[in-house]
Amino acid sequence: MTAPQNALSLTIAGTPDFGSVVLQSLYRITRRSTPELRRSIRSGEPVYTATLFGNEHIDVVPRLEKTAAYLEEIGVPFVIHEWVDGEREEISIELMREIIESADGQFA
């Protein structure tokens, strides 16, 4: 995976083997195929990455928020990372929400 420059990503903790219901729900939210989702989960890579401050921000950030909400709802642990200039740092979901709120309306 190429490191994003300025983004937030969500990685599922561990390597759970989800059934089709969970994967279908994740597909509907993220628009990533079941094979892509399985590969990401098994390799510990983000299941969803939202680029910030760009033209896609308005489309990708709601998917990130919905992915986090869905995983919280079904009790699946996950990790959020903030990517700044290609470097990543683990952050809390509260900080993720603050970053998203501060980024609203700031497009390239």
C-alpha positions as a LaTeX table, in Angstrom:
\begin{tabular}{lrrr}
\hline
Residue & $x$ (\AA) & $y$ (\AA) & $z$ (\AA) \\
\hline
Met1 & 0.00 & 0.00 & 0.00 \\
Thr2 & 1.26 & 3.47 & $-0.89$ \\
Ala3 & 1.34 & 5.75 & 2.14 \\
Pro4 & $-1.27$ & 8.50 & 1.89 \\
Gln5 & $-0.04$ & 12.05 & 2.39 \\
Asn6 & $-2.86$ & 13.56 & 4.47 \\
Ala7 & $-5.55$ & 11.11 & 5.44 \\
Leu8 & $-7.32$ & 9.16 & 8.13 \\
Ser9 & $-7.46$ & 5.38 & 7.95 \\
Leu10 & $-9.30$ & 2.65 & 9.81 \\
Thr11 & $-7.72$ & $-0.75$ & 10.43 \\
Ile12 & $-9.55$ & $-3.65$ & 12.06 \\
Ala13 & $-7.69$ & $-4.97$ & 15.10 \\
Gly14 & $-6.57$ & $-8.57$ & 14.80 \\
Thr15 & $-7.51$ & $-10.78$ & 11.88 \\
Pro16 & $-11.14$ & $-11.79$ & 12.39 \\
Asp17 & $-12.73$ & $-14.04$ & 9.78 \\
Phe18 & $-15.99$ & $-12.25$ & 9.14 \\
Gly19 & $-18.99$ & $-13.95$ & 7.62 \\
Ser20 & $-20.70$ & $-12.68$ & 4.53 \\
Val21 & $-23.18$ & $-10.47$ & 6.41 \\
Val22 & $-20.43$ & $-8.32$ & 7.94 \\
Leu23 & $-18.41$ & $-8.20$ & 4.72 \\
Gln24 & $-21.49$ & $-7.23$ & 2.71 \\
Ser25 & $-22.22$ & $-4.44$ & 5.16 \\
Leu26 & $-18.62$ & $-3.22$ & 4.95 \\
Tyr27 & $-18.83$ & $-3.37$ & 1.16 \\
Arg28 & $-21.97$ & $-1.23$ & 1.13 \\
Ile29 & $-20.27$ & 1.36 & 3.34 \\
Thr30 & $-16.73$ & 1.39 & 1.91 \\
Arg31 & $-17.39$ & 0.24 & $-1.68$ \\
Arg32 & $-14.39$ & $-2.09$ & $-1.39$ \\
Ser33 & $-14.92$ & $-5.60$ & $-2.70$ \\
Thr34 & $-15.10$ & $-8.62$ & $-0.41$ \\
Pro35 & $-11.70$ & $-9.94$ & $-1.61$ \\
Glu36 & $-10.13$ & $-6.50$ & $-1.02$ \\
Leu37 & $-11.63$ & $-6.30$ & 2.46 \\
Arg38 & $-10.47$ & $-9.83$ & 3.35 \\
Arg39 & $-6.92$ & $-9.10$ & 2.14 \\
Ser40 & $-6.76$ & $-5.86$ & 4.12 \\
Ile41 & $-8.06$ & $-7.51$ & 7.29 \\
Arg42 & $-5.70$ & $-10.49$ & 7.01 \\
Ser43 & $-2.65$ & $-8.31$ & 6.33 \\
Gly44 & $-3.45$ & $-5.70$ & 8.98 \\
Glu45 & $-3.87$ & $-2.93$ & 6.41 \\
Pro46 & $-6.56$ & $-0.26$ & 6.53 \\
Val47 & $-10.01$ & $-1.35$ & 5.40 \\
Tyr48 & $-10.75$ & 2.25 & 4.57 \\
Thr49 & $-8.68$ & 5.38 & 4.01 \\
Ala50 & $-10.13$ & 8.87 & 3.66 \\
Thr51 & $-7.97$ & 11.53 & 2.04 \\
Leu52 & $-8.39$ & 14.88 & 3.74 \\
Phe53 & $-8.50$ & 18.39 & 2.35 \\
Gly54 & $-8.97$ & 17.28 & $-1.25$ \\
Asn55 & $-11.86$ & 17.30 & $-3.65$ \\
Glu56 & $-12.85$ & 13.76 & $-2.56$ \\
His57 & $-13.15$ & 14.76 & 1.10 \\
Ile58 & $-16.89$ & 15.29 & 0.90 \\
Asp59 & $-17.40$ & 11.72 & $-0.41$ \\
Val60 & $-14.82$ & 9.71 & 1.54 \\
Val61 & $-15.10$ & 11.14 & 5.06 \\
Pro62 & $-18.74$ & 10.07 & 5.58 \\
Arg63 & $-17.74$ & 6.52 & 4.58 \\
Leu64 & $-14.98$ & 6.56 & 7.19 \\
Glu65 & $-17.42$ & 7.77 & 9.85 \\
Lys66 & $-20.00$ & 5.14 & 8.85 \\
Thr67 & $-17.37$ & 2.38 & 8.88 \\
Ala68 & $-16.30$ & 3.34 & 12.41 \\
Ala69 & $-19.92$ & 3.57 & 13.59 \\
Tyr70 & $-20.78$ & 0.17 & 12.11 \\
Leu71 & $-17.76$ & $-1.55$ & 13.67 \\
Glu72 & $-18.52$ & 0.06 & 17.05 \\
Glu73 & $-22.13$ & $-1.11$ & 16.75 \\
Ile74 & $-21.15$ & $-4.75$ & 16.17 \\
Gly75 & $-18.34$ & $-4.65$ & 18.76 \\
Val76 & $-15.35$ & $-5.04$ & 16.42 \\
Pro77 & $-12.20$ & $-3.31$ & 17.69 \\
Phe78 & $-10.35$ & $-1.09$ & 15.26 \\
Val79 & $-7.53$ & 1.43 & 15.14 \\
Ile80 & $-7.59$ & 4.89 & 13.56 \\
His81 & $-4.44$ & 6.39 & 12.09 \\
Glu82 & $-3.78$ & 9.93 & 11.03 \\
Trp83 & $-1.43$ & 10.20 & 8.04 \\
Val84 & 0.47 & 13.47 & 7.70 \\
Asp85 & 3.02 & 13.79 & 4.90 \\
Gly86 & 3.16 & 9.99 & 4.60 \\
Glu87 & 3.85 & 9.36 & 8.31 \\
Arg88 & 1.17 & 7.70 & 10.42 \\
Glu89 & 0.21 & 8.01 & 14.04 \\
Glu90 & $-2.49$ & 6.16 & 15.96 \\
Ile91 & $-5.22$ & 8.47 & 17.22 \\
Ser92 & $-8.46$ & 8.16 & 19.17 \\
Ile93 & $-11.86$ & 8.16 & 17.51 \\
Glu94 & $-12.59$ & 11.43 & 19.30 \\
Leu95 & $-9.53$ & 13.05 & 17.71 \\
Met96 & $-10.59$ & 11.59 & 14.34 \\
Arg97 & $-13.92$ & 13.37 & 14.69 \\
Glu98 & $-12.21$ & 16.64 & 15.65 \\
Ile99 & $-9.93$ & 16.42 & 12.60 \\
Ile100 & $-12.88$ & 15.72 & 10.32 \\
Glu101 & $-14.80$ & 18.63 & 11.76 \\
Ser102 & $-11.84$ & 20.99 & 11.30 \\
Ala103 & $-11.33$ & 19.80 & 7.71 \\
Asp104 & $-14.92$ & 20.40 & 6.58 \\
Gly105 & $-15.05$ & 22.87 & 3.75 \\
Gln106 & $-11.28$ & 23.04 & 3.19 \\
Phe107 & $-10.77$ & 21.68 & $-0.29$ \\
Ala108 & $-7.80$ & 21.83 & $-2.62$ \\
\hline
\end{tabular}
